[in-house]
């Protein structure tokens, strides 16, 4: 059962992250980005993914 909860939590995390990336890229053509180096954008995406992963894990009760 725990394995299924972990899989479901990973799936939800991936879907949320993918949705956020889709919305950002959808607006990318309209919004002019403040100049940010490429590594800053990658760092921002990694931090965003880790935050989403943490929140979903708490939601599914995988972390105390």
C-alpha positions in Angstrom: 0.0 0.0 0.0 2.8 2.4 0.8 4.4 1.7 -2.6 1.1 2.7 -4.3 0.9 5.9 -2.2 4.4 6.9 -3.2 3.7 6.2 -6.9 0.5 8.3 -6.7 2.4 11.1 -4.9 5.1 11.1 -7.6 2.5 11.1 -10.3 0.6 14.0 -8.7 3.9 16.0 -8.3 4.8 15.4 -11.9 1.4 16.5 -13.1 1.4 19.7 -11.0 4.9 20.6 -12.1 4.1 19.9 -15.7 1.0 22.0 -15.5 2.9 24.9 -14.0 5.6 24.6 -16.7 2.9 24.5 -19.4 1.3 27.7 -18.1 4.6 29.5 -17.8 5.7 28.5 -21.3 2.2 29.5 -22.6 2.6 33.0 -21.3 6.3 33.2 -22.2 5.4 34.5 -25.7 3.4 37.4 -24.2 5.4 38.3 -21.1 8.8 39.9 -21.4 11.1 38.2 -18.9 13.4 40.2 -16.7 16.9 39.3 -17.7 17.8 36.1 -15.9 20.8 33.8 -16.7 20.0 30.3 -17.8 21.3 28.8 -14.6 19.0 31.0 -12.6 16.0 29.7 -14.4 17.1 26.1 -13.9 17.7 26.8 -10.2 14.2 28.4 -9.9 12.6 25.3 -11.6 14.5 22.9 -9.2 13.4 24.8 -6.2 9.8 24.9 -7.5 9.9 21.1 -8.1 11.2 20.5 -4.6 8.5 22.6 -3.0 5.8 20.9 -4.9 7.2 17.5 -4.0 7.3 18.4 -0.4 3.8 19.7 -0.3 2.4 16.6 -2.1 4.3 14.3 0.2 2.8 16.0 3.2 -0.6 15.8 1.6 -0.3 12.0 1.1 1.2 11.6 4.6 4.5 10.2 3.3 6.5 12.6 5.5 5.9 13.5 9.1 
